[in-house]
Amino acid sequence: MRIGSLLTSAALLAASAAVAAQPAYAAAPAVQITKIYYDSPGSPDFGANSSLNGEYVQIKNMTRKAVNLTGWTIRDRTKRSDHVYTFGRFTLRAGKTLTLRTGKGKNTTTTRYWGRSGGTLAYIWNQSSDAAYLRNASGKPVDSCSYNSTRQAYKIC
C-alpha cells in the first residue's frame, strides 16, 4: 500500500513539473492589427484618392471596454516620418474594428483617413513585402503584422 502511495505521489509530482515546464504565453494585445490590404484595386496607377483609399490597415479592440487611442501610432517598415499615422483624439469602442485608409476622406467612428495624396509616392504599404506596427501613446509596441507575398492583395493578421 505504501508503494502505491509513493508511486501516486511520484506521478503527481512529475505531472506538476511537466505543467510548470511549459512555456508561459503572453496575453494577446487588447488592440490588434487584423488586416492589411496592401495592393489596392486598380493599382498601380497615379495615386488617385479612390485607389489610395483601397489600401488600408484594420485594427480591432478585442476587449469589452473602450480603448483610448489618442497619441497611438501606426507605421510601416520604412523610417520615413511621413509614413507614421498618429491618432488624434479617438476612442475605439469595445469589440469594434477601425479601418485606417491611406487617402483622404471624412473620419468616422469606424474609419479614419491618413490624408495622403500626391501620386504614386502617396501609397504606404508596399505591394510585395512590408509590415505594420502599432504603438501606444508612450511608444510601446502593441502589435505588428508583416507580409511577404505578391499572390494576395491583403494579409489577415
Summary of the structure (lengths in Angstrom):
residues: 157
radius of gyration: 22.2
end to end distance: 55.5
largest distance: 83.5
contacts: 419
relative contact order: 0.22
helix: 20%
strand: 31%
